[in-house]
Amino acid sequence: MKKTKYIFITGGVVSSLGKGIIGASLGVLLKGHGYNVTLQKFDPYLNVDPGTMSPYEHGEVFVTDDGSETDLDLGHYERFLDVSMTRLNSVTAGMIFWDVLNKERRGDYLGNTVQIIPHVTNEIKKRISAITSKQTLDVVITEIGGTIGDIESLPFIEALRQFEFQNRGDCCHIHLTLVPYLKNSGEFKTKPTQHSVKELREVGIHPNIIVCRSEKSFQKNIKEKIALFCDVKPNYVISAPDSKSIYEVPLQMELEKLDKVVLEILNLKGKKASQITDWKNFVNATQNKSYPCIKVAIAGKYTKLSDAYLSVVEALRHAAAINECKVDILWVNSEKITSKEKAKKIFADINGILVPGGFGDRGISGMIFAAQYARENRIPYFGLCLGLHIAAIEFAQHVLKLNHAYSTEFQPNTPYPVIDLMPGQERLKDKGGTMRLGTYPCIIQSQKTKLYQAYQDSLIYERHRHRYEFNNHFKLDYEKAGMKITGICPENGLAEVIEIENHPWFLACQFHPELKSRPYKSHPLFKDFIKAAKKQKKN
């Protein structure tokens, strides 16, 4: 029986260098060789998961099919590998300590003193191996969040040291560092990398490969210098300069032969020559200068940080490529849309309006103005989760003439709760674990809908993350006025998708389709939204 091989990626010097992108890019290349690959993310923070964090803390919360709320890097993993992740792919220090303390309370440790070593490190090692219990894997790539030197990362690093000792010959360590370029002197500085590797070695990890992030590519002599001072082969020092797009990184790593170096270290022979033709075709499409550019406005409340809507942005790019166009995103802080006149000014030359997900009442009135502008001016509108709530509220207020119609999330005493808590859901104080999370089925009500035109199927499955739902008590009123419920969850009869009949493209869904979009497999709804926006530009 073949052993699973393990690759561990750590980061040094500074945070946010792109460990997730490097890991996902390596996954693309190894998958291209024919290996079955998955990725894990270990985050050292004490939150059990990022579900209760503000998007300004960690960017978007990525939701898996099984309802796990995870770090946004899992979105990169899914998009790059075209493989669905599970709760086993995301681990936090909070999860580890939670399990250890629960075991202590149950008496599982038989009265022993519970310590970081061995109890916490054993739990971490268990999580590294657990992912192979559900599927046959050739390679597991594990990213350790944070930066070497962070105190909260130490138990994870110690666990890696122990795991390698227990799995000699089956592990490879990649250390990602920064090699700064000083413009005044025209020099690359390797000292930060040397210190980072030294600090890593002090805690028992000797990196096999050093991936160097830099402003631009550096010469062979820089690689040789890093190799000399860090005890690695020169060809095991990989240059990772800034790129225009994250989708170019696998191609950069292929040129640097990162995949071949890893296969050599792990004593694996490529099952076949790397085949990433689809990936290269997608990258070429994104770089085609002859494609027209369409303008899409994202009207949301977290627009100061694009990572808050990372999957939405990537899904738009995927859709643009398949529609042979480029997308120019206008970030609109919905708090700034204070009137119909302001909306008209902001969206005057926009080809499509998208209202993404979110929680809380900040910026809601501005989103309502955005939906109203799209509806009245026949601009393609795409609502995602909260975007459905906004579309329903706007329609109720201005078409159904239900004064003060609202969501009880924002106005608990509204006389017309067109959006309300799901049936049977109590108002729990604990915000974690009170939502409809993960994949649910949706039945498309008619083939004569934009929803069916997109999917070409009557039964679909999509991922959810929300507490509030469309209130079915108002369903007939909406449908008589021209807004149809075109998708329904068969498990509970809840509305999943709404459309306006006499409109070029006005669709909103309760789920998050952006989570399932892939570079060369654009999500059907995003594909048709961009198609409608492109048509709007021509008109």
JOTA-V165104 format. One record per backbone hydrogen bond with DSSP energy under -0.5 kcal/mol. NH is the residue of the N-H (numbers start at 1). CO is the residue of the C=O. If there is no record, write none. Layout:
BEGIN
nh->NH co->CO
nh->NH co->CO
END
This chain:
BEGIN
nh->5 co->138
nh->6 co->170
nh->7 co->140
nh->8 co->172
nh->9 co->142
nh->10 co->8
nh->10 co->174
nh->12 co->176
nh->14 co->12
nh->22 co->18
nh->23 co->19
nh->24 co->20
nh->25 co->21
nh->26 co->22
nh->27 co->23
nh->28 co->24
nh->29 co->25
nh->30 co->26
nh->31 co->27
nh->32 co->28
nh->33 co->29
nh->34 co->31
nh->35 co->30
nh->37 co->35
nh->38 co->139
nh->40 co->141
nh->41 co->89
nh->42 co->143
nh->43 co->41
nh->43 co->91
nh->52 co->49
nh->53 co->50
nh->57 co->54
nh->58 co->54
nh->59 co->55
nh->60 co->307
nh->62 co->60
nh->62 co->70
nh->64 co->68
nh->65 co->85
nh->67 co->64
nh->70 co->62
nh->70 co->68
nh->72 co->58
nh->74 co->71
nh->75 co->72
nh->76 co->72
nh->77 co->73
nh->78 co->74
nh->79 co->75
nh->80 co->76
nh->81 co->77
nh->82 co->78
nh->83 co->78
nh->89 co->86
nh->90 co->87
nh->91 co->41
nh->93 co->43
nh->93 co->45
nh->94 co->45
nh->94 co->47
nh->96 co->92
nh->97 co->93
nh->98 co->94
nh->99 co->95
nh->100 co->96
nh->101 co->97
nh->102 co->98
nh->103 co->99
nh->104 co->100
nh->105 co->101
nh->106 co->102
nh->107 co->103
nh->107 co->104
nh->108 co->103
nh->110 co->107
nh->112 co->109
nh->118 co->116
nh->120 co->115
nh->121 co->116
nh->122 co->118
nh->123 co->119
nh->124 co->120
nh->125 co->121
nh->126 co->122
nh->127 co->123
nh->128 co->124
nh->129 co->125
nh->130 co->126
nh->131 co->127
nh->132 co->129
nh->133 co->130
nh->137 co->135
nh->138 co->36
nh->139 co->36
nh->140 co->5
nh->141 co->38
nh->142 co->7
nh->142 co->140
nh->143 co->40
nh->143 co->141
nh->144 co->9
nh->145 co->42
nh->145 co->143
nh->148 co->11
nh->150 co->147
nh->153 co->150
nh->154 co->150
nh->154 co->151
nh->156 co->153
nh->157 co->153
nh->158 co->154
nh->159 co->155
nh->160 co->156
nh->161 co->157
nh->162 co->158
nh->163 co->159
nh->164 co->160
nh->165 co->161
nh->166 co->162
nh->167 co->163
nh->167 co->164
nh->168 co->165
nh->170 co->167
nh->172 co->6
nh->174 co->8
nh->174 co->172
nh->175 co->209
nh->176 co->10
nh->176 co->174
nh->177 co->175
nh->177 co->211
nh->179 co->213
nh->180 co->178
nh->182 co->180
nh->182 co->187
nh->183 co->181
nh->186 co->182
nh->187 co->182
nh->189 co->180
nh->190 co->188
nh->194 co->190
nh->195 co->191
nh->196 co->192
nh->197 co->193
nh->198 co->194
nh->199 co->195
nh->200 co->196
nh->201 co->197
nh->202 co->198
nh->203 co->199
nh->203 co->200
nh->204 co->201
nh->205 co->200
nh->206 co->204
nh->207 co->205
nh->208 co->173
nh->209 co->173
nh->210 co->236
nh->211 co->175
nh->211 co->209
nh->212 co->210
nh->212 co->238
nh->213 co->177
nh->213 co->211
nh->214 co->240
nh->222 co->219
nh->223 co->219
nh->224 co->220
nh->225 co->221
nh->226 co->222
nh->227 co->223
nh->228 co->224
nh->229 co->225
nh->230 co->226
nh->231 co->227
nh->232 co->227
nh->236 co->233
nh->237 co->234
nh->238 co->210
nh->238 co->236
nh->240 co->212
nh->242 co->214
nh->248 co->245
nh->249 co->246
nh->252 co->248
nh->253 co->249
nh->254 co->250
nh->255 co->251
nh->256 co->252
nh->257 co->254
nh->258 co->253
nh->261 co->257
nh->262 co->258
nh->263 co->259
nh->264 co->260
nh->265 co->261
nh->266 co->262
nh->267 co->264
nh->268 co->263
nh->270 co->268
nh->272 co->33
nh->275 co->32
nh->276 co->274
nh->280 co->276
nh->281 co->277
nh->282 co->278
nh->283 co->279
nh->284 co->280
nh->285 co->281
nh->286 co->282
nh->287 co->283
nh->288 co->285
nh->289 co->287
nh->291 co->288
nh->292 co->324
nh->294 co->326
nh->296 co->294
nh->296 co->328
nh->297 co->352
nh->298 co->330
nh->299 co->297
nh->299 co->354
nh->300 co->298
nh->300 co->332
nh->305 co->302
nh->308 co->305
nh->309 co->306
nh->310 co->307
nh->313 co->309
nh->314 co->310
nh->315 co->311
nh->316 co->312
nh->317 co->313
nh->318 co->314
nh->319 co->315
nh->320 co->316
nh->321 co->317
nh->322 co->318
nh->323 co->319
nh->324 co->321
nh->325 co->320
nh->326 co->292
nh->328 co->294
nh->329 co->327
nh->330 co->296
nh->331 co->329
nh->332 co->298
nh->332 co->330
nh->333 co->331
nh->334 co->300
nh->334 co->332
nh->336 co->333
nh->337 co->334
nh->338 co->336
nh->343 co->339
nh->344 co->340
nh->345 co->341
nh->346 co->342
nh->347 co->343
nh->348 co->345
nh->350 co->347
nh->351 co->295
nh->352 co->295
nh->353 co->380
nh->354 co->297
nh->355 co->382
nh->356 co->354
nh->364 co->361
nh->367 co->363
nh->368 co->364
nh->369 co->365
nh->370 co->366
nh->371 co->367
nh->372 co->368
nh->373 co->369
nh->374 co->370
nh->375 co->371
nh->376 co->372
nh->377 co->373
nh->378 co->375
nh->379 co->374
nh->380 co->351
nh->381 co->505
nh->382 co->353
nh->383 co->507
nh->384 co->355
nh->385 co->383
nh->385 co->509
nh->386 co->384
nh->387 co->384
nh->388 co->385
nh->389 co->385
nh->390 co->386
nh->391 co->387
nh->392 co->388
nh->393 co->389
nh->394 co->390
nh->395 co->391
nh->396 co->392
nh->397 co->393
nh->398 co->394
nh->399 co->395
nh->400 co->395
nh->402 co->396
nh->403 co->401
nh->405 co->402
nh->406 co->416
nh->408 co->419
nh->410 co->407
nh->411 co->407
nh->414 co->411
nh->416 co->404
nh->418 co->406
nh->418 co->416
nh->419 co->406
nh->420 co->469
nh->422 co->467
nh->425 co->422
nh->428 co->426
nh->431 co->429
nh->434 co->431
nh->436 co->466
nh->437 co->435
nh->438 co->464
nh->439 co->65
nh->440 co->462
nh->442 co->460
nh->443 co->488
nh->444 co->442
nh->444 co->458
nh->445 co->486
nh->449 co->447
nh->453 co->449
nh->454 co->450
nh->455 co->451
nh->456 co->452
nh->460 co->442
nh->462 co->440
nh->464 co->438
nh->466 co->436
nh->469 co->420
nh->471 co->418
nh->472 co->470
nh->474 co->471
nh->475 co->472
nh->478 co->474
nh->479 co->475
nh->480 co->476
nh->481 co->477
nh->482 co->478
nh->482 co->479
nh->483 co->478
nh->484 co->482
nh->484 co->499
nh->486 co->484
nh->486 co->497
nh->487 co->497
nh->488 co->443
nh->489 co->494
nh->490 co->488
nh->492 co->489
nh->493 co->489
nh->496 co->487
nh->497 co->487
nh->498 co->508
nh->499 co->484
nh->500 co->506
nh->501 co->482
nh->501 co->499
nh->503 co->501
nh->507 co->381
nh->508 co->498
nh->509 co->383
nh->510 co->496
nh->512 co->463
nh->513 co->511
nh->515 co->512
nh->516 co->513
nh->517 co->514
nh->518 co->521
nh->519 co->79
nh->521 co->518
nh->527 co->523
nh->528 co->524
nh->529 co->525
nh->530 co->526
nh->531 co->527
nh->532 co->528
nh->533 co->529
nh->534 co->530
nh->535 co->531
nh->536 co->532
nh->537 co->533
nh->538 co->534
nh->539 co->535
END
